[in-house]
Amino acid sequence: MATATVTTKGQVTLPVEVRKRLNLKTGDRIDFVFEPGGDLVLRTSRKPFERLRGMLKSQHSRALTIEEMDAEVASGLARDDARIKRQWNKQPKRATGPK
């Protein structure tokens, strides 16, 4: 687990392993998002042109078929669903009514 210390000015230096894992470079922005369960999530805010990387057709690649695109979308949704379920299961359970 990576640990950082808050300075008197409220600044934090992200540990090397965090910067590498998020692929952060100088000038990158980070969004701090509080989830409904109280967890804090860090999201990188890439520059708009970086979001487009890889979208242009390469001379060495072929276009995907509709079926291949559908399979990729389904795979991505399954990964997101699994991630959300893992986060949900980590949240403390709350009482549902008076006993």
Secondary structure, 3 states (H helix, E strand, C coil): CCCCCCCCCCCCCCCHHHHHHCCCCCCCEEEEEECCCCCEEEEEECCHHHHCCCCCCCCCCCCCCHHHHHHHHHHHHHHHHHHHHHHHHHCCCCCCCCC
